[in-house]
């Protein structure tokens, strides 16, 4: 098992094409801090650049908590980001002239990931502990997991871009009920409400998550997954299906000419496991990232 870098508040391991990012403050129920925020962002920078990584699992240390929300040890100034600027929480950037909450910086980085992201929710997940999960592609909960959008109970409001993510995942009615009440609810309610894809026994959680990640890693083309991830997420905000048709057409035209497409067909015909040669680091289509273009009037790559 490789460990690309030693962090203070997270652990990043890579094995068999799967990166496992573990929130690692078990004595504090993996409570979120400015340091953790910066380390999560850096970890996703690492996994995006590493072609050996085919999928990312995010989980927490121990069996009590995935992440119990913001670290409240700062007391009354916990959510006063100016007062805590030295921790990295203030969040002003050179390019965006607003105060950015730390959770939002994490969720937007996960949203940009080029690798599939699986949440293995191993215990309590409240506040940022639940909103950071929203841009993960698939969330699997242990049977002892608990969730809570508790912001209104703390006199603040939902953060981490959750007002965009949550209604799209579970619908506006369910999103507002959970946020208005601020109640902490069990994994069974998270499942029935569409927040998680399945609930499994605590002892089986990581094995189930790894099996899913391995299925992705062993059978699918990394560039295809990177494209699919961004296509699916970004089309949630598209105004018309034509927007999807334009990007789908460009992608299938571009991908169809690659060695990956040839390998995908031939491995199927020859009844063998595929070996996809195109790498995410240097094999993304020329039109990627298409959302940064002012006009997108063509199909396929221009020479």
N, C-alpha and C positions, 0 to 999 in steps of 0.2 A: 504494500500500500504506500503510495507516494503522498507526501505532504508538501505542496508547492511553497508554502510559507508558514512560519509560525506567527500566529496572531495572539492578541491578549484576551479577546472576549468571544471569539468564534474558533472553530476548528474546520479546516478544509482538507479533506482526504480525497484522493483519486485512485480508483482501482477498477480494472476491467471496463474502462470507458465511462465509468459513473463517478461523478463528483458528489461528495456528501458534505454539505455545509451544516455544521452543528452550532447552534447558539450555545455558548459555553460559560454561563454564570449560574451553575446549579444551586449554589448557596443563596442566590437572589432570585430563584425561579426564572432565570434567564431574562431578567428585566432589561429593557432596552435603554441604552445610553448613547451619547454622542460617539463614543469610541466604537461601539457595536455598529452604529450606522455606517461610519466610514469604512470599517472592516468588511461589512457585507457588500458594500459598493465595490471595494477593491477585489473581493473574492469573485464577483461576477465579471469584473474586468479580466481576471485570470482565466476563468472557465471559458469565456468567449474566445480568448486568444489561443487556447490549448486545443488543437485538433484531436487530441486523444480523448477529450471529454465529449461524450455523446448525449448525456443527460445529467441534470443536477437534481439532487434530493436535498431539501431543507428540513431540518428537524431540530429538536432541542435536547440538551443534556438531561439525563435523569428521567424519572417516570412521573414527576409531579407537574411539570410545566413545559409547554412549548415556549411560550414567552408570556409572562404575567403582566405585560404592558410596560409603560414607562417606569423607570426607576423613580420612586417617589421620595427618595432619601433627601432630596433638596427641599422638601417641605413646601411652603407656600409659593416658592419661586419655581416649582417644578416645571410649569408651563410658561414661565416668563423667559423666553428665549434670549432676549437681550441681556438679561441678568446672568445667563449661563453661556454667553458667547464663547468663553474660553474652552468649553467642552466640545465645540464644533456644532452646537445646536442652533446658533444664530442663523446660519444658512444663507447669508447673502452671497450671491455669485457675481462674477464679472459680467455675465451675459444676460442675467434675468434680474431686473431691479425690483425684486420683491423679497419679503422675508419668507423663506421656504421652510416648512416644517420638516424635521428629520425623517419622519416616517414617509413623507411624500418623496423625499429624495431616494429612499430605498425602493419604494414601490415602482417609481418610474424607471429606476435602473433594472429592476427585475423585468418590467414590461419590455425593455429594450433587449433582453437576453436573446442570443442567437441559438441557444440550446433549450430543449424542453425542460420545464421546471416542475417537479413534483413535491408537494408539501406532505411531510409525514408528521402529522400533528399528534404529539405524544402526551399531551396533558393540557393544562389550563392555557387558554389563548384568549386574552382580553386586551382591549385597547389596540395599540399598535401590534400586539401579538396576534390579533385576528386580521387587522387591515393589511398587514404586510403579506398575508397569504393571498389576497385577492388577485394579484397579477400572476400568481402561480397557475399553471395550466390544469393541474389535477391535484386535488387535496384529498388525502386519505387520513381518516381519524382513528385513533385508538378508542376503545370503548370507554376509557376513563377521561377522554378529552372533554373540556368545557370551553364554551365560547361566550364572548360578551362584548357588544359595542357600547361600552359604558360611559362614553364621553359626556353625554348630557347629565349624567349623575355626578360628574366632576366639574360641572359648570363651564365646560368647553364645548366642542363640537366634533363630529367625525372629521378625521384628517386623512393624510396619506392617499389623497385622491380617491378616497372611498366613495364619495358622492358620485363619481363616475363609474367605478368598478362595481360596487355592490348592487345597485338596481339592475345592471346588465346581467349579473350572475343569478340573482334570485328573484328579480321583479321588484317593482317599486313598493307594492303593498307589504311584502315581507321585509324589505330593507327598512322601511319606515317603522314598522312594528318593533323590530329589534333595536333600532336607534332611539325611538321615542321612549321605550321602556327602560332601556339600558340594562335589561336583566341578563344574567348569566344562564345559559341554557346548555343542555347535555348534547352529546354527539348525535343522539337519535333525532333531536330536533334540527340539528345542522344538516343531517341527511335528508329528512323530509322536506326541509326548506330549500334544498338544492345547493347548500354551501359546500358540502363535501360529496365525493362520489361514492364512498363506501365507508363502513365502520368495521374494524377488525379488532380482535383481541390485542391487548397491549403487547404481549409477547411476540406476536406475529407481525407487528406494524412495519418494522424496517425490512423484514424479509419480503413482505408483500410489495413495499415500495421499490425495493431493489429488483424484484422479479419483473415489475412493470418497466423500470428503467432499462433492464437488460433486454427485454423484448424490443424496446425502441432501438437500443444500441446495436443489437445483433441483426436486425432485419430491415432497417430503413436508412435512406441516404441522408447524411448530415445536412447537406445544402437544401435538400427538399424539406427537411424539418425546420430549418431556419426560415425558409420562405413561408412555409405553411403557418408557422407560429405568428409571424408578423402579419400575414394576410388575414388570418382569422381575427386576431385582436383588433387590428386597425379597421377592418370592415364593420366592426360593431358601431362605429360612428359614421359610416358612409350614408349619404343621402339617397342613393339609388343603387339598385343592383348592377347598373351599368358600370359603376365605379369598380365593383368586384370583377365584372366581365373583362374590363380592360386590363387589370392587373393579372387575373388568371390567364388570359390569353398570352400576355407577354411572357409570363413565367413558363407556361407549358411549351411555348415556341422555343424559348431559350434552353430549357432543361432537356427538351426532346433531342437536341443535337449533341448532348454531352455523353461522355463515357459512362456516367451513372445510369442514364436511360438504357443504354445498350446492355450494361451489366444487369440491370433490373429485369429485363426481358429474358436474357440468356440464362441467368441463374434460375429463373422460374421454369424455363423449358428444360433445363438440364437437371432440375430437381436438386439444387445445391444451395448452400448458404451464400448470399451475395457478399461481395467485397467491393464497396463503392470507393472509387479512387479520388473523386473530387473533394477538396477540402474547403471548409468554411472560410479559413483564413485568406485564401486567394482564389476561391472558385465561385463566389457569389456573382449572379448575373450583372451585367453592366448597368441595368436600370435600377439596381438596388443601391440605396434606399429610395424608392419611387416617391415617397411622401414628401421628400425635400424638393422635388421638382415643381416649378410654378405651373408648368404645362406638361401634360402626359398624353400626347396625341398620337403615339405610335404603338405598334405591336412588334415586340421583339427587340433585339439589340441592333443599334446602328453601328456601322463600322467607323 
